[in-house]
Amino acid sequence: MLNKNKEGFSLIELMVVIFFVSVALPGILLAISRAMAGINDSTLRLRAIYLAQEGIEIVRNIRDTNWLNGATSTALESPGDYEANYKSVSLTPCPFPCSASQLRFLKIDNNGFYQYSTGTTTPFKRKITIDKTDDLDGDGETDRERVIVEVSWTKRGTHSVKAEEYLYNRWGY
């Protein structure tokens, strides 16, 4: 007599489970892979935003140092494209207009500071553009300058972020 109450999986049930696992597993792995790539892209974009803001802060520091040293006009460099010189807190000219191929890659040192001289090369390049556009009081001197900082990087395509700010050259504006 046959015992019909045996427990276990039949061959058909096993084949159905294997089919569903083989279809679902690659989809799950693909979703995880895309999520990780998205997190990496977001991290790079966030770093680029911080580097753009830092570029504006460097230019603001130069302007403020001019004020503190008693300059009557704190006009910055000539209009054009620049890289930030970290050691002397100054700007290094780049041929105008400066293309991405002419810019150097930023490096990050062991303390987490970005610079051009030593450290691990990052995918980021930063261009600081100064544009003397506004004579607000009509005296023939530039009263404020537009500072545009563009940070670009190449990772799964070419990306960039821009930050823009107007900095005044004299007290009282």
Sequence and secondary structure as in RCSB ss.txt:
>XXXX:A:sequence
MLNKNKEGFSLIELMVVIFFVSVALPGILLAISRAMAGINDSTLRLRAIYLAQEGIEIVRNIRDTNWLNGATSTA
LESPGDYEANYKSVSLTPCPFPCSASQLRFLKIDNNGFYQYSTGTTTPFKRKITIDKTDDLDGDGETDRERVIVE
VSWTKRGTHSVKAEEYLYNRWGY
>XXXX:A:secstr
   TT  S  HHHHHHHHHHHHHHHHHHHHHHHHHHHHHHHHHHHHHHHHHHHHHHHHHHHHHHHHHHTT S   
 S SEEEEEETTTTEEEEE SS  GGGS EEEE TTS EESSSSEEEEEEEEEEEEEEE SSSSSS  EEEEEEE
EEEESSSEEEEEEEEEEESSTT 
